Amino acid sequence: MTTTSAAESENYGITAKLPPSRGLRTVWIVAFGSLALAFPIYTYLAFHSGFSRSGIANALVVQVTIAYYLGIFAAFLPIPSLRRWTRFQRLQGVVLAFMFCSYITHLTWELGWLLLHRAIPGARDAAWAYPWWTYIDGGDLRYVNPAPGFLTLEILSVINGCVGLTGLFLLFRSKFRDYRGTLLVMATAVEHTVTTWWYYGSEIIGGLKSVDTSSFMDFGVKFILLNGPWLIAPLLVLTWGYQMLPRQYAAARTSVNPTLP
């Protein structure tokens, strides 16, 4: 980006680079760093410690759930260094954290399940399958015997991750001035909303046959809380996009014809 275009972005309120915040960076490192380390650590404990498999799985799910909420919504926390951030900057901080977290989840855990879903049910005691069995054990049996509709849902999620990464690429390459990137990530937010409600609704209407409703951990944490960010954060992505698009369009018009207001 040239100096002129950078100034234009600032004039139109386009936030390409968020202000520095050591506190926010620390929260992100703790939250998302714990996610990256969780699966190998708990997999080791499940097969090389004296703790029960169910207890280890529950501890992993609790840690992952806390990490998701803490990392994604960190920019909304009362961190002292964020006091001078605008509401839009805080919103963008949450949106970016969610998008990276979501797209990486789609293209790792969900893509891995799609590629290995035939082998995973017969590998309950295999270390390589444990990242999926921690969720399957009491959490959602649809990942053991997936119906065609459920497989389609997971395929759409993986495609959504690819679309989202393309949108982020366009945004970062253009210093957030390319409205096509914003439209793409907004499209993924719509898909997140629809598929997450389908995920909840189809199970509820079907009588919650795949979920142990007698267990707070399996029903309350694994089924409801763990998937909650994909109901909340997409609405924030759309809110951010509706605020960003007019700024990008205005900057684009000015760059084409500087005499325009």
N, C-alpha and C positions, 0 to 999 in steps of 0.2 A: 504494500500500500504506500502511495506517495504521501508527502507531508500534507498536501492539499486534501486528499481524500480522507486522511486521518482526522484533519480538522473538521471536515464535513461530517464525519461520523460522530464526533463529539458534539457538534452543534445540533445534530438531530437526536441526541440522546442515545446513540448506539453504543452499548458497552461491549467492546471487543475484548478488553482485558480487565478483569475485576481488580479492585485495589488490593494491595497485599494485606494479609491478616494471618499472623503467626498462630493465633488461637484457633481460627478455622482450619488452617492447614494441619494443626496438631490433631484436632478432632477427626478430620478426614483420614489421617495416617493411622490413628488408633482404630477407627471403625472399619475402614476398608482393608487395613493391614491385617486385622483379626480375621476378616473373611478369607483372605488369601491363605492364611496359615491354618484356619480351622479344620478343613477337610483332611489334610495330611496328618495333623496332630491327633485328631479324634479317630481317624482310621487306625493309626498306630496303637492308640489306647484300646480300641475295640478288640484288637487281635493279640495284644502283647501286655495286657494288664489284667488285674484280678477284678476289675469293676464289671458290673453287668452291662450287657449290650444295650438294653433298653435305657438304662441310666445314662450311659454315654451319649446315646442318640438324643435323649431329651436335653442334655446339657448343650449339645451342639446346636440344636434347633433354637434354644433360648438365646445362645450367643449370636447366632446368625440373625435372628429377629431383631435383637437389640442393635446389632451393627447396621442393619438396613435402615431402621428408623433414625438412629443417631447420625449416620453418615449422610443419608439423603436429605434430612431436614436440618442439618447442622447450621446452615446460614440463617435460620430463623431463631437460633438460640441467642440468649442475652450475652454474647461474647463481647467484652469491652472494645476490642478492635473493630467491631462491626457497627459501632454506634454512629459513625459518620457515613456509613453506606446508605444509599437511597433504598427505598422499598423495591424499586426495579432491580437494583444490583443484588439485593438479598434474594429476590425471586429468581433471578438468573443463576445465582449460586446453587439454589435448591434444584432448579431444573437441570442444570448441567450434571450435578451429582447423580440425579435420578437417571438421566439418559445414559451416562457411562455405565452405571451399575446395572441398569436394565438390559442394555444391549450386550454387555459382556456376559450376563447370566443367560440370555437367549443363545449366545453363540458358544457357550461352554457347557453348562449343566444340561440345558434342554437339547442342544444339538447332540451332545454325547448320548443322552437318553434315546433320541431318535435313531441314532446309528446302532445302538446296542440294545434296543428295547426287547429284542427276541432272546438275547442271552442273559439279560439281567435277572429275570425271574428264577432262573436255575442257578444263579450264582450268589445266593444269599450269604454264604460264608466265604466269599472271595473278597479280598481286600479291594480290588479294583472296582467292584460294584457297590462298595459301602456308601459312597457319596449319594447314591440314589436310594439305597435301602434305609438310610436314616430317615428319609421322608416317607417311604412306603410303609415302614413298620408302624401301623396304626394311623398314619397320616392320611394316605389316600391310595387305596388299592387299585385305582384306575391306572396307575403306572405299572401294575403287574399284568393286568388283562385289559389292555386298551381297546376300546371300541373304535371303529373307523372314524367317527366324529371327533373323538378325543385325539387320535393321531393327527387328524387334519388341523385341530387347534394348535398342536405343538409345532406342526410344519409352518403354520401362519406366524407363530411367534418367532421362529428362526428367520423367516423372511422379513419380519418386522425389524429384527435386529440388523439385518443387512441394509434395509432401507434407512434405518436410523443412523447407522455409521456413515452412510453416503451423505446424509444431511449434515452431520457434524463435520465431515470432511469439507463440504462446500462452505460451511459457516467459518471454520477456522482458516481455510485458505483465503477467504475474502475479508478477514477481520470482521466477520459478522455483518457484512454488507450485502451478501447474496440472499435475496428473499427466497430463492428456491430451497436453500438449506432449511430455512424456517418452516416452509410449507411441508417439507418431507418429515421433519421431526414432529410437526403438529399432526400429520397423518398417522404417525406411529402412536401418538397419544390416543387418537380415536380408536385405533385397533386395540390398544391396551384396555381401554374402557369396555369395549364390546366383548372381547374375549374373556376378560376377568369376570364380568357379570355373567357371561355364559358359563364359565367355570363354576361360579357359586350357584347360579340359578339351576343349572341342569342337575347338580347334585342335590340341592334342596328339594326340587320338584320330584326327583326320583326317590325321595325318602331317606337321603343320607346313608345309602347302603354301603358306600365305600369308606365311610368315616366312622370312627369309634366315638359316638356322641357322649358316652359315659365318662370319657377321659377329658379333663380340662386341657391337658397337654396336647392330646391328639386333635381335639375339636377346636378348642379355644386358641391355642398357640399355632399349631401346624396348619390348620385349615383356614382360620380367620385372620389372625394377626400377621402371620408370615406373608400372606398375599395382600394384606391391606394397603401397602404403599402403591400397588398397581391400580388401586381404586382412587386414591387421593392425589398422587403426584401427576397423573395425566391431566387432571383438571388444571393444575398449576402450569403445566406445559402449554396448554391451550391459552390460558390467561396471559402467559408470557408472550406467546406468539401473536396474539391479537394486539398487544402493545408494541411489539417489535416491528411487525409488518408495515404499519404506516410510516415509521421512521425510515425503514429501508427503502420504501417506495419514494419517499420524499428525497432522500439522498440520491437515489438513482436518477430521478428527474433532474435534479440539480447538476449531477455529473454530466448528463447528456446536453443540457441547456442551462448554463450557469446564470442566464438572465431570468430564469423562472424563479418565483418567490419560494 
